[in-house]
Amino acid sequence: MGEDKLKEGTKYDTGKQQWYGLPLEILEPLATVCAAGELKYETWNCMKPFKDGDRRFYDAQMRHTQACQMDPLAIDQEIKEKYGVEVYHSAQVAWNALFRLYHALKAQKGEEHGNR
C-alpha cells in the first residue's frame, strides 16, 4: 500500500474541454443577465427553440450594442425599472451572441434542444 501512494492517479481527460483557464469573474455580468431573464421570462427559456431565432438573437444583440456604443457600462433602464436588476447592455450583447451561437450549433448538429 505504501508504494501506491507514490503512484500518480489516473484521470481520463485527454481531449476533453478544459475550463481551468476561464476566469469566472468575467461571467458575473452574464449571471446577472440570466437572473433578469428568469424574472422576465422563465428559467431556461433561452435554451428553447425560437421561431426565426438567429435573426431575433442578432437583432437583440445589435440593439444592445447600439445602447452601449458610447458607454460599455450603460445599464438597461427598462430591466432596472421593471425588475429591479441592474444589467449592462454590454453583457446583454455577449448573452445574445452566445445564445445565437448555442442555437446555431444545436441546429448544425441536428439536435433537438430546449428540453431542460
VMD Tcl script that draws the C-alpha trace (Angstrom):
set ca {
  {0.00 0.00 0.00}
  {2.94 2.34 0.65}
  {4.03 2.17 -2.99}
  {0.52 3.03 -4.23}
  {0.76 6.42 -2.52}
  {3.76 7.26 -4.71}
  {1.96 6.45 -7.97}
  {0.24 9.19 -9.90}
  {-3.55 8.95 -10.10}
  {-5.33 8.08 -13.30}
  {-7.53 10.67 -14.96}
  {-9.08 10.15 -18.40}
  {-9.39 13.75 -19.51}
  {-7.34 13.86 -22.71}
  {-9.27 15.63 -25.44}
  {-11.95 16.93 -23.04}
  {-12.96 20.57 -22.66}
  {-10.58 22.49 -20.42}
  {-12.18 25.01 -18.07}
  {-9.47 25.96 -15.59}
  {-8.23 28.97 -17.55}
  {-11.67 30.61 -17.73}
  {-11.81 33.32 -15.03}
  {-15.31 33.06 -13.57}
  {-15.16 36.71 -12.54}
  {-15.80 37.78 -16.13}
  {-19.01 35.74 -16.20}
  {-20.66 37.64 -13.35}
  {-22.37 40.18 -15.66}
  {-23.77 37.25 -17.68}
  {-25.15 35.70 -14.50}
  {-26.96 38.98 -13.87}
  {-28.44 38.87 -17.39}
  {-29.56 35.31 -16.67}
  {-31.18 36.32 -13.37}
  {-33.06 39.15 -15.08}
  {-34.14 36.75 -17.83}
  {-35.60 34.41 -15.23}
  {-37.68 37.28 -13.87}
  {-38.77 38.48 -17.30}
  {-39.38 35.07 -18.90}
  {-38.71 31.82 -17.02}
  {-35.77 29.64 -16.06}
  {-34.08 28.05 -19.09}
  {-36.30 29.96 -21.57}
  {-33.18 30.87 -23.55}
  {-32.49 27.17 -24.18}
  {-35.78 26.62 -26.00}
  {-36.01 26.75 -29.78}
  {-37.23 30.07 -31.21}
  {-39.05 30.80 -34.45}
  {-36.56 32.76 -36.56}
  {-34.21 32.67 -33.57}
  {-31.00 33.56 -35.40}
  {-32.43 36.84 -36.65}
  {-34.07 37.61 -33.31}
  {-30.92 36.99 -31.23}
  {-28.89 39.01 -33.75}
  {-31.39 41.89 -33.65}
  {-31.31 41.91 -29.83}
  {-27.52 41.78 -29.87}
  {-27.38 44.82 -32.15}
  {-29.99 46.79 -30.16}
  {-27.88 46.31 -27.02}
  {-24.69 47.12 -28.96}
  {-26.25 50.42 -30.01}
  {-27.32 51.12 -26.42}
  {-23.75 50.73 -25.12}
  {-21.84 52.02 -28.14}
  {-20.66 55.13 -26.28}
  {-20.62 53.66 -22.76}
  {-19.76 50.00 -22.07}
  {-21.19 50.45 -18.56}
  {-24.63 51.58 -19.78}
  {-27.42 49.96 -17.73}
  {-30.64 48.65 -19.27}
  {-33.10 51.06 -17.64}
  {-36.16 49.05 -18.70}
  {-34.93 45.96 -16.82}
  {-33.89 48.07 -13.85}
  {-37.29 49.76 -13.60}
  {-39.42 46.65 -14.19}
  {-37.39 44.05 -12.29}
  {-35.00 45.97 -10.05}
  {-31.92 44.36 -11.60}
  {-29.02 46.39 -13.00}
  {-27.97 44.71 -16.23}
  {-25.25 46.05 -18.51}
  {-26.19 46.37 -22.15}
  {-22.66 45.07 -22.89}
  {-23.44 41.87 -21.02}
  {-26.66 41.50 -23.00}
  {-24.62 41.82 -26.21}
  {-22.46 38.90 -25.07}
  {-25.52 36.93 -23.92}
  {-27.29 37.26 -27.25}
  {-24.10 36.39 -29.17}
  {-23.63 33.26 -27.04}
  {-27.21 32.11 -27.47}
  {-27.14 32.80 -31.19}
  {-24.07 30.54 -31.31}
  {-25.67 27.94 -28.99}
  {-28.76 27.60 -31.16}
  {-26.73 27.56 -34.40}
  {-24.54 24.75 -33.07}
  {-27.57 22.76 -31.96}
  {-29.17 23.20 -35.38}
  {-25.92 22.20 -37.11}
  {-25.77 19.01 -35.06}
  {-29.44 18.37 -35.80}
  {-30.12 18.14 -32.09}
  {-33.46 18.89 -30.56}
  {-32.77 21.47 -27.91}
  {-34.51 23.37 -25.18}
  {-35.66 20.30 -23.29}
  {-34.09 21.05 -19.94}
}
mol new
graphics top color blue
foreach p $ca { graphics top sphere $p radius 0.5 }
foreach p [lrange $ca 0 end-1] q [lrange $ca 1 end] { graphics top cylinder $p $q radius 0.2 }
display resetview
